[in-house]
């Protein structure tokens, strides 16, 4: 159980009080948009999943096997997933009406009396192929379909975020050296390049500007911002801030660590092997990507609820059979304490964002200075 404590103590980064009561004709929407590598899986597994199973919120995540299984199988859940990947102007009219109707039917069918609907997808801030924040369509789509939802954004110190992002990119099959991924040449960070090669514009990870953009779209009172570092510093306090955001103070929640951190040696070896994987991006594709890809590709384009149950289980197994998982024990045997970003890179990254992070802290009172966001 997470103790509630004084509510004001936990309203970190939030400009609003407790959300208003919903009616069955008008659900209350809560949209968690990321950031990437900033506790998304932790929040989904420890907060949203338990509240969904207790029927206190409507939350569905069929791919992570979270929430209520019967709700995950509802066709409307797949429709909601299309919000992120559809042009926002195409979601007006019938699509929007169908989504709201389907959600109301699920709420009534499952007796979710709060009327609260939680949608969580870190790709709402954009995809790495689009330099994250360039993909502005996603938040415009949220605005189009859900109008004035309560937005949750978890930020992470830029240098730590980029370290974790790069490591995760290696796990996903990328092999580009870190200086190329960060466009770091001659001790300077360059612009993002439209290329199939992994790269990012470090300068664009400007949380202050992004938060202001969210406030302009949804209203300052509807935007909650939390620092990822609060989770590492005080997990119960982080959890309670999330419960206050949802208006579910005092609800039971966990603090279980979810994602496994892969050792440096494992990732370094995997990055070398990734050069030879047949994934359509490498010059020497001599290694198979995953054993069952050819068989399963006929199901990959089907909506989740249209896939047979045994195919779902097989796809999950196939996704977990990877070179990086096979090399995990090697990294544990060689505990080399290293990072991909060196000290000079880290210092320059934080210098770039020093003033912007300061402005965000002054604007939102997040306590960012003690976590090293600015000097």
C-alpha positions in Angstrom: 0.0 0.0 0.0 1.3 3.5 -0.8 0.5 5.9 2.1 -1.3 8.9 0.8 0.3 11.6 3.0 -0.5 15.3 2.5 -1.8 15.7 -1.0 0.0 19.0 -1.6 3.3 17.1 -0.9 2.8 14.9 -3.8 1.5 17.3 -6.4 4.9 17.7 -8.0 4.9 19.4 -11.3 1.1 19.6 -11.4 -0.8 22.8 -11.9 -4.2 21.3 -11.0 -6.1 19.9 -8.1 -7.9 16.5 -8.1 -9.6 15.7 -11.4 -13.3 16.2 -11.6 -15.8 13.4 -11.4 -16.7 11.7 -14.7 -20.1 10.7 -15.8 -21.0 7.7 -18.0 -21.8 10.0 -20.9 -18.4 11.7 -20.6 -15.4 9.6 -19.5 -12.3 11.2 -18.0 -9.2 10.6 -20.1 -5.7 10.3 -18.7 -2.9 10.0 -21.3 0.7 9.1 -20.3 2.9 10.1 -23.2 6.4 9.1 -22.0 9.3 10.0 -22.1 11.1 7.0 -23.5 13.4 5.2 -21.0 11.7 7.1 -18.2 9.9 4.5 -16.1 7.0 3.8 -18.6 7.0 0.0 -18.0 7.3 0.6 -14.2 4.3 2.9 -14.2 2.2 0.6 -16.4 3.1 -2.6 -14.4 3.0 -1.2 -10.8 0.3 1.5 -11.1 -2.0 1.1 -14.1 -2.2 -2.7 -14.1 -3.4 -3.0 -10.5 -5.9 -0.2 -10.8 -7.3 -1.8 -14.0 -7.6 -5.3 -12.5 -9.4 -3.6 -9.5 -11.8 -2.0 -12.0 -10.9 1.5 -10.7 -9.7 2.6 -14.2 -10.1 1.4 -17.8 -6.6 0.5 -18.9 -5.7 -2.0 -21.6 -2.3 -3.2 -22.9 -2.6 -6.4 -24.8 1.1 -6.4 -25.9 2.4 -6.1 -22.4 -0.3 -8.5 -21.1 -1.5 -5.9 -18.6 -5.0 -5.0 -17.5 -8.0 -7.3 -17.9 -7.6 -10.0 -20.5 -11.2 -9.8 -21.7 -10.9 -6.0 -22.2 -7.6 -6.5 -24.1 -9.5 -8.6 -26.6 -12.1 -5.9 -27.3 -11.7 -4.6 -30.9 -12.0 -1.0 -29.8 -8.7 -1.3 -28.0 -7.0 -1.8 -31.4 -8.8 1.2 -32.7 -7.5 3.3 -29.8 -3.9 2.2 -30.7 -4.4 3.7 -34.1 -4.7 7.2 -32.6 -0.9 7.5 -32.4 -0.1 6.5 -35.9 -2.9 8.2 -37.8 -2.9 11.8 -39.2 -4.8 13.8 -36.6 -7.2 15.4 -39.1 -8.3 11.9 -40.2 -9.6 11.1 -36.6 -12.5 13.5 -36.7 -16.1 12.5 -37.2 -16.9 8.8 -37.3 -13.6 7.5 -35.9 -13.9 9.7 -32.9 -17.5 8.8 -32.3 -16.7 5.1 -32.6 -13.9 5.3 -30.1 -16.0 7.1 -27.5 -19.0 4.8 -28.0 -16.7 1.7 -27.7 -15.1 3.0 -24.5 -18.5 3.8 -22.9 -19.7 0.3 -23.7 -16.6 -1.3 -22.1 -17.0 1.0 -19.0 -20.6 0.0 -18.6 -20.1 -3.7 -19.3 -17.2 -4.0 -16.8 -18.8 -1.7 -14.1 -15.9 0.8 -14.1 -17.9 3.4 -12.1 -15.2 6.0 -12.0 -15.4 6.5 -15.8 -11.6 7.0 -15.9 -9.8 5.9 -19.0 -6.0 5.6 -19.0 -4.0 5.5 -22.2 -0.2 5.0 -21.9 2.3 5.0 -24.8 5.7 6.6 -24.7 5.7 6.9 -28.5 3.2 9.7 -28.1 6.2 12.0 -27.8 7.5 10.6 -31.1 9.7 7.9 -32.4 13.5 7.8 -32.5 13.4 7.6 -36.3 11.7 11.0 -36.2 14.1 12.6 -33.6 11.3 12.2 -31.0 9.8 15.7 -30.8 9.6 16.2 -34.5 6.7 13.8 -34.5 4.2 16.4 -33.4 1.2 14.6 -35.0 0.9 12.3 -32.0 -0.1 14.9 -29.5 -2.3 16.7 -32.0 -4.1 13.3 -32.4 -4.6 13.1 -28.7 -6.1 16.6 -28.7 -8.4 15.7 -31.7 -9.8 12.5 -30.1 -9.8 13.1 -26.4 -9.9 17.0 -26.4 -8.8 17.9 -22.8 -7.3 14.8 -21.2 -5.0 14.8 -18.2 -1.5 14.5 -19.6 1.4 12.8 -17.8 5.0 13.4 -18.8 8.0 11.8 -17.0 11.3 13.4 -17.9 14.8 12.2 -17.4 18.1 14.0 -17.2 19.3 14.4 -20.8 22.6 12.7 -20.5 21.2 9.7 -18.6 18.3 9.5 -21.0 20.6 9.4 -24.0 22.8 6.7 -22.4 19.7 4.5 -21.8 18.3 5.3 -25.2 21.5 4.3 -27.0 21.8 1.1 -25.0 18.1 0.2 -25.7 18.8 0.9 -29.4 21.5 -1.7 -29.4 19.1 -4.2 -27.8 16.7 -3.3 -30.7 19.3 -4.3 -33.3 21.2 -1.1 -34.0 25.0 -1.0 -34.3 26.0 2.6 -35.1 28.8 4.0 -32.9 27.7 6.4 -30.2 29.3 9.5 -31.8 27.4 8.8 -35.0 24.1 8.2 -33.1 24.5 11.5 -31.3 25.9 13.4 -34.3 29.0 14.2 -32.2 31.9 15.4 -34.3 34.8 17.7 -33.5 33.5 18.1 -29.9 30.2 19.5 -31.2 26.7 18.0 -31.4 25.2 18.4 -34.9 21.7 18.4 -36.3 19.5 15.4 -36.9 19.8 13.8 -40.3 17.0 12.2 -42.2 18.5 8.8 -42.6 17.9 5.1 -41.9 21.0 5.3 -39.7 20.3 5.8 -36.0 20.8 9.4 -35.1 19.4 12.1 -32.9 19.7 15.9 -32.4 20.8 16.2 -28.8 19.9 19.9 -28.8 16.2 19.1 -29.4 15.6 17.3 -26.1 14.3 20.6 -24.7 11.8 19.7 -22.0 10.8 23.3 -21.2 9.7 24.0 -24.7 7.9 20.7 -24.9 6.0 21.2 -21.7 5.0 24.7 -22.8 3.7 23.2 -26.0 1.6 20.7 -24.0 0.3 23.4 -21.9 -0.8 25.4 -24.9 -2.6 22.4 -26.3 -4.3 21.0 -23.2 -4.0 23.8 -20.6 -1.5 24.0 -17.8 -3.9 22.6 -15.3 -4.1 19.4 -17.3 -0.4 18.7 -17.6 1.5 16.8 -14.9 5.3 16.5 -15.1 7.5 14.2 -12.9 11.2 13.7 -12.9 12.3 10.1 -13.4 15.0 10.6 -10.7 12.2 10.9 -8.0 11.5 7.2 -8.6 15.1 6.3 -7.9 15.2 8.7 -4.9 11.9 7.9 -3.3 9.7 5.2 -5.0 6.7 5.6 -2.6 6.6 9.4 -3.2 6.8 8.8 -7.0 4.0 6.4 -6.8 1.8 8.7 -4.7 2.4 11.5 -7.2 1.0 9.2 -9.9 -2.0 8.3 -7.7 -2.8 11.9 -7.1 -2.6 12.5 -10.9 -5.2 9.8 -11.3 -7.3 10.9 -8.4 -6.7 7.5 -6.8 -4.9 8.5 -3.6 -4.4 5.6 -1.1 -4.8 2.8 -3.7 -2.5 -0.2 -3.5 0.5 -0.1 -5.8 3.9 -1.9 -6.1 7.5 -0.7 -6.4 8.8 -3.8 -8.3 11.7 -3.2 -10.6 10.5 -4.3 -14.1 13.1 -3.8 -16.8 16.5 -5.6 -16.6 19.6 -3.4 -17.1 21.9 -5.1 -19.5 25.6 -5.1 -18.7 28.0 -3.0 -20.8 29.9 -6.1 -22.1 26.6 -7.7 -23.3 25.7 -4.5 -25.2 29.1 -4.0 -26.6 29.2 -7.6 -28.0 25.6 -7.3 -29.3 26.4 -4.0 -31.1 29.2 -5.9 -33.0 26.9 -8.8 -33.9 24.1 -6.5 -34.9 26.1 -5.4 -38.0 25.5 -8.9 -39.5 21.8 -9.4 -38.7 19.4 -9.7 -41.6 17.1 -6.8 -40.7 17.1 -4.9 -44.0 19.6 -2.2 -42.8 23.0 -4.0 -42.8 25.5 -4.5 -45.7 26.4 -8.1 -44.6 23.1 -9.8 -43.5 24.4 -13.2 -42.7 22.7 -13.8 -39.4 18.9 -14.5 -39.0 17.1 -11.8 -37.0 14.7 -14.1 -35.1 13.9 -17.8 -35.8 10.1 -17.5 -36.5 9.9 -14.2 -38.3 9.1 -15.7 -41.7 6.3 -17.8 -40.3 4.8 -15.1 -38.1 4.9 -12.2 -40.6 1.5 -13.3 -42.0 0.0 -12.4 -38.6 2.1 -9.3 -37.8 -0.3 -6.9 -39.7 -3.4 -8.3 -38.0 -5.0 -6.5 -35.1 -4.3 -8.0 -31.7 -7.8 -9.3 -31.2 -7.7 -11.0 -34.6 -4.7 -13.1 -33.8 -5.3 -16.6 -32.4 -4.2 -17.1 -28.8 -1.4 -19.5 -29.6 0.0 -17.1 -32.2 0.1 -14.4 -29.5 2.1 -16.6 -27.2 4.4 -17.7 -30.1 5.0 -14.0 -31.1 5.9 -13.2 -27.5 8.3 -16.1 -27.3 9.9 -15.1 -30.7 10.4 -11.5 -29.5 12.3 -12.7 -26.5 14.6 -14.9 -28.5 17.5 -12.6 -29.3 21.3 -12.3 -29.4 21.3 -9.7 -26.6 19.4 -12.1 -24.3 21.8 -14.9 -25.2 24.8 -12.7 -24.3 23.4 -11.5 -21.0 25.2 -14.2 -18.9 28.5 -13.2 -20.6 28.1 -9.6 -19.4 27.3 -10.8 -15.9 30.5 -12.8 -15.8 32.5 -9.7 -16.9 31.2 -6.9 -14.8 33.0 -4.0 -16.6 31.8 -0.7 -15.2 31.7 1.5 -18.3 29.2 3.7 -20.2 28.8 4.6 -23.9 28.8 8.3 -23.3 32.0 9.7 -22.0 32.4 12.5 -19.4 33.0 15.1 -22.0 29.8 14.2 -24.0 27.8 14.2 -20.8 29.1 17.6 -19.7 28.4 19.2 -23.1 24.9 17.7 -23.2 24.0 19.2 -19.8 25.6 22.5 -20.7 23.3 22.7 -23.8 20.2 22.2 -21.7 21.3 24.1 -18.5 19.2 27.2 -19.0 16.2 25.4 -20.4 16.1 23.0 -17.5 16.4 25.9 -15.1 13.4 27.6 -16.7 11.4 24.4 -16.5 12.2 24.1 -12.8 11.2 27.7 -12.1 8.0 27.2 -14.1 7.0 23.8 -12.5 8.9 23.6 -9.2 10.2 20.1 -9.9 13.4 20.2 -7.7 15.5 19.5 -10.8 18.6 21.2 -9.5 19.3 18.5 -6.9 19.2 15.9 -9.6 21.8 17.7 -11.7 19.6 19.1 -14.4 21.4 22.5 -14.2 24.1 24.1 -12.2 
